[in-house]
Amino acid sequence: MSGKIPGVNITTLSALSEPNRMNIVELLRQGPLTVGEIADQLGLRQPQTSKHLKVLSDNGIVEMQAEGNRRIYKLRPEPFQALNSWIQSFQSVMQERFDHLDAYLKELQNKDK
């Protein structure tokens, strides 16, 4: 196994595995926020929040827009679309397995009758 997920950068998963970064992503699902707003809502210090945002930005999960001296962060859709496609690729495999299980269970029930 190569550890590669088609269309998904493995560092995206690594970046999201840290609880504070995942909390930031959850906040940003509601819309763009400044560093200060994120820090306040999560009870983090601003430097700590900025470090987490840098990791998310470096991994293409968020993008920043400067407005004066404010830095506004928002989610980028592409990494989540890639993750969604990857997860959905399992749906047909799992559905087929459930169908086989269902057929087997029906066969067992018919034997008991």
N, C-alpha and C positions, 0 to 999 in steps of 0.2 A: 504494500500500500504506500503510495507516494506522499500522502498527507496533503494533497492538493484537492481543492473543491472547484469544479469548473465554474468560472465566472466569479468566484468568491476569493478575495484575498484573505489568506489564513490569519494575517495580522489584524484584520477586521474583527475576527472572533476573539483574538487575544486582547485587543483594545477594549472590547465590550465585556470581557470577563471580569474586569475590575469593578466592584460595586459602585463606587462614586461616579465612575464614567457611565455606567449603566443608568444611574439615577439622573445624570445630566441629560442623557439621551431621552429618558422618559419625560423630563421637564420640557425639552425642546420639541417633543411631539405636539405640544400645545401651541407652539409658535416660537418665533425668534425671541431671544433674550440677551441682555447684556451680561458681561462677566459678573458685575455687581449683583444683578437680579438673581443669577444662578447661585452665587455664593450665599446670598441672603436666604433664598428658599431652601437650600440644602444645609445651611448652618456650617458652611466651610469658610475658611479664610480665602481672601481673594487670590493670593499667590498660589495656593494649593489648587484652587479652581482653574486658574490660568494654566497650570501645568497639565491638568487633566484635559483641558480644552485643546492644548497643543498636541497631545497624543491623539485625540480624536480627529483633529485637523490633519495631522501628519498621515493618518490612516484613511483620509478621505471621507470620514463619517460626518463631519461638520464643515461648514464654510463660514468665514468671517467677513463681515462688511464693516468698514470703518466709517463712522459718521462723527466728524469732529474728533473729540478725544474719547469717544465711546466705541467699543468693539461689540458688534451685535453678531451673535452666533445663531445659525440655523442648521437643521439637518439637511444633508444631501440625500436625495432619494436613491441614487444608483446602488450604494452598497446594500441597502435594504431590499431593493428589487432583486439583486443577485442572490441574496440569502433566501428570499421567498421562492425564487425559481429553483434553487437547490433543494429546499425543503419539499416543494411540490413534486420534485422528481421522485420522491419516495412514495407519494400518494398512490400511484398506479401499482407499484410493487406491493404495498401494504394491502390495497384493495384486493388484489389477486390472492394474497395469502388468506385474507378474511373470507373470500369466496370459497377457497378450497376448504377452509376450516368449516364453514357453514355446510358445504356439501357433505363433508365427512360426518358431521354431527347428525345431519338428516339421515344419512346412510345407517348410522348406529341406531337411531330412533326407529327406523323401519325394520331393522333386524329384531328389535325387542317386541315388535307387534306380532 
